[in-house]
């Protein structure tokens, strides 16, 4: 008889009934309050707040680029946690610009990749721009002020103790568990504090903030929008999918996991923390990591949640013909459509 290491995981996946799964006919407001409290508890926000400090801001560099000005600055989001940020502001002469927070996927130099100018003369240009790079530049070319954030565990924020033979998030993700934290909770907290820091730039319209990103950046985008209500539009790419059809389906980096979450909620149940604000996930029909059948099923629940808020028009799914891929044209067309609905002047 062959021994299976997967059997009990498959069994639990099928049999565990989430305590706060959305149910038709529920007391919606009470349920939403319960979900919010459990979400913050499992992310470890309580313990992050214990280490909070007044927000520091240190401008390190200004560069004039073609069509925009680029700022590099550091904030201390909690004691000992310095966050590298880049802000790109168009120089088209407007008094204020809507802000697009752009989060790179899982890569060692995430923030710098976001601000790298695309080079059409390089053969790898299309793959780079539509795979991992240039997101902030794309945003500013579409009329937004673009905020790129170096996420915990990535790029300049990799712990010195990181074993280069291991995944770059492993050390910080595992040690965080010893303190009741999650690396995702830290990333969400950093994004929220980076939004706080935008008051230092008068050109940023604090009432018009959206967030987008691909893969791991899309995951952080989703949870950040669940946490911070100042984010009015969330467009995660190749990230929103039930746990059953993604991180329980195959191995992912530890930064995707929130301990005990599956006992309480599926990913789509958390959409109540975004509703009624605009939520438009982008998913690839051929994505082998976040399976499209699961995404479609999850959107059925999301639509029911938005109906409870009388905000049916504020959520929809956009599908691409690609796999696990940032589709530049589709993402920015979607964002422009949604911001027009919101009445933003881009």
Secondary structure, 3 states (H helix, E strand, C coil): CCCCCCHHHHHHHHHCCCCCCCCCCCCHHHHHHHHHHHHHHHHCHHHHHHCCCCCEEEEEEEEEECCEEEEEEEEEEECCEEEEEEEEEECCCCCCEEEEEEECCCCCCHHHHHHCCCCCCCCCHHHHHHHCCCHHHHHHHCCCEEEEECCCCCHHHCCCCCCCCCCCCHHHHHHHHHCCCCHHHHHHHHHHHHHHHHHHCCCEEEEEEEEEEECHHHHHHHHHHHHCCCEEEEEEECCCCCHHHCCCCCCCCHHHCCCCHHHHCCHHHHHHHCCCCEECCEEECCCCCCCHHHHHHHHHHHHHHHHHCCCHHHECCEEECCCCCCCHHHHHHHHHHHHHHHCCCC
